[in-house]
Amino acid sequence: MSESTSTVSMVSTAPKKGGGRRKLSLPVIMLIIAAGLALFSLVRVISGANDLTSVGQVAGALQLAVPIGLAGLGGLWAERAGVVNIGLEGMMILGTWFGAWAGYQWGPWTGVLLGIVGGALGGLLHAIMTVTFNVNHIVSGVAINILAVGVTRYLSNFTFADAEGGSSKQSPRIDQITEITIPGLSDWLADLQGRHWFFISDLAGVLGGLMTNLSLLTVLAILLIPGTWWVLWRTSFGLRLRSCGENPVAAESLGVNVYKYKYIAVVVSGALSGLGGAFLVIVSTGIYQEGQTGGRGYIGLAAMIFGNWMPGGMALGAGLFGFTDGLKLRGGAENVHAMLLLLALLLVLAFAWQLYKKKHWQAGISLGVAALLFAWYSLTDALPSQFVDAAPYVTTLLVLALSAQRLRMPKADGMPYKRGQGK
């Protein structure tokens, strides 16, 4: 009991930026979500981009957000224990290959299990290099990304190439996991969304997208977010793990086996990334293709940073990136063009807030950029296809740039540690 109490004290007294901000209550969070949805509805009405909050758009965004969210969740586990995991992309690649290899032979759920194992092997390798041998975390992560590409390409040459319907760069078709739809309610929400009423139709589109053709693996992935929060913030195990990322020397002095907790965290990190890879091949596409991760591991890392190393914030970041990625698949240039108006309105709100805070030059910049975006939106009818394709990555850069000032990473994140170094 005394060890847990001391660990709690050590973690809770870690320095915080921003003077210890109050946590948002559930009613306030719901009001923020409602205000955001109202803003989307206003943009939809003005721009005429009725697919912006449709059932199909929301369902597609959710499917695109899940692999990013799983990679981000994996990064959160590792970095909360003090290990930077740039290798999320490589672990996700291993998850795609192992998931596809097992999935087309023994069924989708076996593919999910082997995808998790493949990612966990990548996490184990990263843990051995960084925790045991104190290799620089960035160097180790980059090496795993390169190694994963080479290994999966080599394995594909003598597994998928000889299989019926496969080749050296793709697997045969994999059976789908069961999808669930709430009968009656889904159809009613889709009909309500099709009426294009202000706010009501947008709310119906969001709810309908969360209830229509929902894979069981998607439900599992969503449940992992509150599950991670509960384990890391409501159990003694989680407190000890987080203490390793804040002050491993102090944690060791309290009897915490820092090596063990770092190993567990990084292996779990790899397993979650591998699950994201398995989701890509089994749920999103139904087939393995070389290079299909498309940098989602890196975007997951960006979502984790945007979320300030917290599961809820990470989920919001993954949803944002998934939604932006989905815009180019449904409506393409028209939807992305409407987002110019949304960004302009958000900057106007930022201008008012910064003016209220008496940050005059920041307010002036926000107003100037908002004016440019309004002009761009008014003078054009569509955007170049290259900009549409780049939208998810541009969003990643903008979000990280705008959120950088409020971030606080774990204090010992990425720092080398050797057992007994505090003696």
N, C-alpha and C positions, 0 to 999 in steps of 0.2 A: 504493500500500500504506500509506504513512504517513497519507494522508487518511482511509482506512477505519479504521486503528488509532486515530487521534485521535478520530474520530467515535464509535467503540466506547467509548473512555474517557469521552467527554463524556456519553453516554447512560447508561453503567453507573454513573457517579458521581452521577447525579441523586439528590436526597435522597429517602429512603424513610421512611414511617411504620412504626412497629412494630418498629424495631430490626433490619430485615433478616431477616424470617422465612424459615425454610427452605422450599424447595419440597416439595410433597407428592410422594412416590414413587408409582409405579404400584400396588404392593401395598397401600399405605395408602389410595389412592383406591378400589381395588376393595373393601377392607374397609368403607369409608364407604358405598359404594353398596349393599353387601350388608346393612349395618345398617339403612339407610333402607328397603330392600325388606322386611326383616323387620318393621320398624315398621308399614309399610303392611299387611303380612299380618296382624299382630296386630289392627289396626283393622278390617280386613275381617272377621275371625273374630268379633270382639266385636259389631260393628254389624250383621252380616249383609248388608252392601252388597257382594255378590259381583261386581258389575260394576266395582268400583273399580280392579281391575288386569286386567280382561279383555282379550282380543285386540282387540276392537272399541274399547274405551276407549283403549288405548295407540296403536292406529293412528290414531284420531281426534285424539288429543292431538298426535301427531307432525305430522299434516297442519295442525293449527292453529298449531303452534309454528314451522313453517318460514317463513311470511311474517314473523313477529315476529323470528325469528333472522336473516333476511336484512336486515331493517331495522336491527337491532342491529349486525350486522356492518358495514353501511354507516356507521353512526354511529362505530364503532370506527376505521375507516380515516380518516375526517375528523378526529376528535378527537385521534388519535395524531399528526396533522400540525399540530395546534394550531387547528383550525377547528371551532367548535361548530355542529352541524347539527340545528337544530330543524325544518328543512324536510324531514325524512325522510318525514313523512306526505304532504306534497304531492308528493314525488318518487314515492312509492308510488302515489298517485292517478294520476299521469301514466303510470306503468307499467301500471296496470289498463286505462286507455283505449287506449293504443297497442297493448298486448298483445291486447286484444279486437278492435280494428279490423283489425289484420293477421291475427289468428288465424282469424276467421270467413271471411276472403277467401282466404287463402293457406296455411292450415294452422297447427297449434298451435306447431310449432317456429319458424316465421316470427314468430308472435305473441310467443314468448319473446324472440326477437332484438330485435323492435321495442319490446317492453316495456323491455328493458335500455336501448335507445337513448333512449326517452322519459324514463326516470329520469335517465340521464346528462345529458340536456339541462337538466333541473332542477338537477343538480349543477353543471353548467357555469355556469349563471346565478348560483347561490349563490357560486361561486368568483370570478366577475367582480366581484360586489358586495362580497364580504368581503376578498378578497386584493388585488385591483387598486384598488378605490375605498375600502377600509377602512370600509365600512358596518358598523354594529353587527351581530354575528352573529345575535343573537336577532331583531332587527328584520328582517333579511334572510330568516331562516328562516320567520318568521310570514308575511311577504309572499308567499313562495313557496307556502305552504300555502293562502293565500287565492286566489292567482293560479291554482293548479292546479285548484281547485274550479270557478272561473269559466270557465277555458279548456276543461276537459273537458265542462262542461255546454253550452257554446256549440257545441263540435264535435259533440256527440251529437245536437244538433237537426237537423243536415243530413247526418248519416252513418247513424246507427242508425235514425232515425225513418222513413226511406224504405226500409229494408231489410226483407225478408220475415222475420217473426218478431221484429222489433225495435221499439223505440219511442224516444222522446226521452230516456228514462231507463234503457234497457237494450239490450243487443246481442242479435243472434240467437245461437242455440246454437253453441258452439265444439267442434270435435272434441277428444277426449281424447288425452293422451299415453299411450303404451304403459305398462301396469302389469306388474310382475313378481311372481311368487309362487314360492317354492321348493316344488315338488310333493312330496307325502308328508310332508315335515318340518312344513310349516305345519299340515296336518290333524292330525298327531300332537300338536303343541304345543297346538292348540285343544282337542283331546280331553283332554289332561292338565290344561289350565287349567280345564276344565269339572268336574273332580273336586273342586275347592275344597280341596285339601290345603294345609296351612300351608307357606308359603314356596315349595315346589316348584311349586304351581299358579300362584303369583304370578310366579315367574321364567319359567314357560312362557308366561304371558300377555304379559309384556314382550317376550320373544324373538319370540313369534308376531306381535305387533303390528309388529315391525320387519322381518318377513319376508313379510307377507301384503298383496297388492294395493299394492305399493310402486311409486309412479310413478318413472320414470327421472329426472324433474326433482327429485324428493325426494332421490334418491341424489346428484345433482349438487350440490344445496344443502348436503347434509351434508358432502360432500368439500371444499366451500369453507371450512369452519371450520379443519381442519388445514392447508389450503392457505394461508389467511391467516396462520396462526401461522408457517408456514415462511417465507413471503415477508417478513413484518415482523420476525421475530426470528432468522432464520438467513441472511439475505442482506445484502450491503452496501447494496443499494437500500433495504431496510427500515430499516436502521440510520440512514441519512441521512434518511429520511422521519420516523422517530420523533424524531430530533434536532431537526427543525423544530418539533415540539410541546413539546420540553423547553427548548430555548434556541436560538431561530432566529438570534440575533446571533452566538453562538459558532459555529453551523453555517455561517453565511455567511463568517465569518473563516477557516474551513477549506476554503472553495471550494465549498460546497454551494449550488446554485441553489434558494433557499428557495421562491421563487414557483413554480417548476416543480413541486416536490414537493408543495406545497400544492394546486396545480391538479389534479395527478394524483390525489391522495388524495380530493379532494372530488368529482371526476367519477366515480371508482370507487365512492365512497359513494352517489352518485345512481344509478349503474348497478345496484348491489346492491339498493337500495330498489325500483328499477323491476322487477328480477327478482322481488322479493317480490310486487309488484303483479300481474305476469304470472302468477305461481303462483296467486294468489287467483282470477283469472278463468278460467284454463285447467285447473288441477288441482282446486282446492277446490270450485268451483261450476259451471264450464263455461259461464259467462255473465257479462257485465259488467252491473253495476247501480250506479246512482248512490249514492255514500256507503257502498260495501261495505267499504272499508278499516276503518271503525269504530274509528279511533284506534290501529290497530296500529303505525303509525309511532312514536307516542309511547310505546307499551308496549315497542317495540323499543329505544327510547332508555333506558327504565327498565331493561331487561334488560342493556344494555351497562354501565350504571352499577352495577347489582347485581354484574356480573361483574368489576368493578374494571378496566374497560378492557382485558380479556384475552379472547381468543376462547373458551377453555374455560369460563370463568365466565359469559360471555355466553350460551353454548349452554345451560348449566344454568338460567339465568334464563329464557330463551325456553321451555325445556321445562316449567318450573314454571308459567309463565303459560298455555302451551298446554294443559297438563293441567287447570288450574283452569277454563279456558274450556270444555274438553270435558266437565267434570262436569255442566254444566247441559244438555248435549245428550243425554247418556246417563244415565238414572236421575234427573236433575234434582235435586229437593229431597232425595231419599234419600242421594245421593252427597255433596252439600254438607253435609248433616247429619252424615254420618260424618266429614267433615273437621274438625268441631268437636272430636271426640275426638282426632284426630291432632294438632291444634294444642295441645290440653291436655297430651298426652303429651310433645310437644316442649318445652313450657314447663316441665314437670317436670324434663326433662333439663337445660334451661337453668338451672333453680333449683339442681340438684346441682352443675353446673359453676361457677356464680357463687359458690356457697357454698365450693367448693374453692378458688376464687381469692380468698376472703375479701371479696367484694363483697356485703356483707350486705343493704344496702337494695335493690340491684338484684335479689338473690335473693328478697327478700320480695315485690317487685312481681311477679316471674315466678310465684311460688307463688300469690299472690292472684288473678292473672288466670287461671291454670290452674284454680283452684277454681271461678271463675265459669263458665268454659267447661264444666267437668265438670257443674256444676249445670244449665247451659243444655241440654247434651246429654241429661241424665237426665230432665229435666222436660218435654221436647218430643219429638215424633215426626217432625216435619218443620219446614222453615223457610219463611217467606213467599217467594213467587215473586220479589218485588222484590229480596230479599237474594241469591237464586240468580243473578239477572241481573247484580247488582252484584259478584259474587264475584271475577271477574278483576281488576276495578279496585281493589277493597279489598285484594286480594293484592298488587297493584302498590305501593300506598301502604305496606302493612305491611312488605314486603320492603325498600323503600328506607329506611324509618325504622329498621329493625333493622340494616341493613348500613352505615349512614352513617358510623359511627365508624371503620371499617377501610378506607375508600376513599382512593385517592390518584390524582387526575386528572393528566394531563400538565401539567407546570409552567406552560407558556405557552399552555394551552388557552383559546381565546377572547380572547387578548390581541392588540391591533393590532400590526402589524409593517410597517415600511417599509424598503425596501432601503437599506443604508448607514447605518441609524440608530445603529449601534455606533461609527461613526467620530467 
